[in-house]
């Protein structure tokens, strides 16, 4: 899985296998700031987060991936 960085108001999930997957975005403090479900037709996650560092965890069956990303103003 890869993400475009730095992000501003969305990130695009690239390189995931086909099918549905859940995602959770965490702040550096570990708080959940957004979560949802994506599928083959929607691989774009829109958000309105403050500038800073965040982590996204993507879960698809037995596959769990976590990546860091930066939100810029």
C-alpha positions as CSV (number, residue, x, y, z in Angstrom):
1,X,0.0,0.0,0.0
2,X,1.2,3.5,-0.7
3,X,-0.1,7.0,-0.2
4,X,0.6,10.3,-1.8
5,X,2.4,12.6,0.7
6,X,2.2,15.3,1.9
7,X,-1.6,15.3,2.0
8,X,-3.9,18.3,2.3
9,X,-7.5,17.3,2.2
10,X,-7.4,13.7,0.9
11,X,-5.2,10.7,0.5
12,X,-5.5,8.1,-2.2
13,X,-4.9,4.4,-1.3
14,X,-2.7,2.7,-4.0
15,X,-1.6,-0.9,-4.2
16,X,-4.3,-2.7,-2.2
17,X,-5.8,-5.9,-3.4
18,X,-9.3,-5.7,-4.9
19,X,-12.3,-5.8,-2.6
20,X,-13.5,-3.9,0.4
21,X,-11.3,-2.8,3.3
22,X,-11.7,-0.8,6.5
23,X,-9.5,2.1,7.4
24,X,-8.8,4.0,10.6
25,X,-6.8,7.3,10.9
26,X,-5.1,8.0,14.2
27,X,-3.4,11.1,15.5
28,X,0.1,10.9,16.9
29,X,-1.6,10.8,20.4
30,X,-3.4,7.6,19.4
31,X,-6.9,9.1,19.0
32,X,-9.1,7.8,16.2
33,X,-9.9,10.9,14.1
34,X,-11.7,9.1,11.2
35,X,-12.6,5.6,10.1
36,X,-14.6,4.1,7.3
37,X,-15.0,1.4,4.6
38,X,-13.6,1.6,1.0
39,X,-14.0,-0.6,-2.0
40,X,-12.6,-1.0,-5.6
41,X,-14.7,2.0,-6.8
42,X,-13.6,4.4,-4.0
43,X,-9.9,4.5,-3.0
44,X,-9.9,8.2,-2.0
45,X,-10.3,9.2,1.6
46,X,-11.3,12.8,2.1
47,X,-10.8,14.6,5.5
48,X,-10.5,17.9,7.2
49,X,-7.5,17.3,9.5
50,X,-5.3,19.9,11.1
51,X,-1.7,20.0,9.8
52,X,0.5,17.4,11.5
53,X,1.5,13.7,11.5
54,X,-1.1,10.9,11.3
55,X,-1.2,7.2,10.9
56,X,-3.6,5.2,8.8
57,X,-4.3,1.5,9.4
58,X,-5.9,-0.5,6.6
59,X,-7.6,-3.8,7.3
60,X,-8.6,-6.3,4.7
61,X,-9.2,-9.8,6.0
62,X,-6.0,-11.0,7.5
63,X,-4.0,-8.1,6.0
64,X,-3.3,-5.2,8.4
65,X,-1.1,-2.3,7.1
66,X,-0.2,0.9,9.0
67,X,1.5,3.9,7.3
68,X,2.4,7.3,8.5
69,X,1.4,10.4,6.5
70,X,1.7,14.2,6.9
71,X,-1.1,16.7,6.5
72,X,0.1,20.1,5.3
73,X,-1.8,23.4,5.4
